[in-house]
Amino acid sequence: NLGATSQSTTAAAASTAAATSTGLSNILGKRTNLTHRAHESYGYVQLVSDTEVKLTELYYDGAGPKTNWIVGSADEVSVDSNTYILDTLQPDGQPLYDATNLTTVPSVSAYKGDSLTLRLPVVNGKQLTFSDIKWIALYCRQVKMNFMDVRIPDGFSSNRK
């Protein structure tokens, strides 16, 4: 019965949307595991405001060349024109380096239980917020390898200032 299938699909979609909406209100301030991908990288992430993320208990062997904390809006973690390096911002919040620059950008060092707080960049005069991005990742830009990341849910809005 096509009508019953359509109704059940609509009900399932509404249920999923409600669950997602509820989950979004709980992400800000919640400590979550970074997803481990390579190079013995792991740690925890906590969104502390619309623009800052706290990373704790970080471990990474330091072996990846051209490895930085990056943020982007593409569906998959990668480097494109909307990818920004977070670990080196200018005093005004603008990115210090272009994410496609493989020559002069210093890589992050190894982590052994380290903690750090990163701020989203200012791009074209606008402060990015977590609703503008899809992920934060420790990523090797030279070999295009994601070491660890966290995904920001679609439609995320914290309503915090």
Sequence and secondary structure as in RCSB ss.txt:
>XXXX:A:sequence
NLGATSQSTTAAAASTAAATSTGLSNILGKRTNLTHRAHESYGYVQLVSDTEVKLTELYYDGAGPKTNWIVGSAD
EVSVDSNTYILDTLQPDGQPLYDATNLTTVPSVSAYKGDSLTLRLPVVNGKQLTFSDIKWIALYCRQVKMNFMDV
RIPDGFSSNRK
>XXXX:A:secstr
 HHHHHHHHHHHHHHHHHHHHHHHHHHTT EEE EE STT EEEEEE SSSEEEEEEEEE S  TTEEEEEE SS
SS  STTEEESSSB TTS BSSBTT  SS      EEEEEEEEE  EETTEE  GGG SEEEEEETTTTEEEEEE
E  TT      
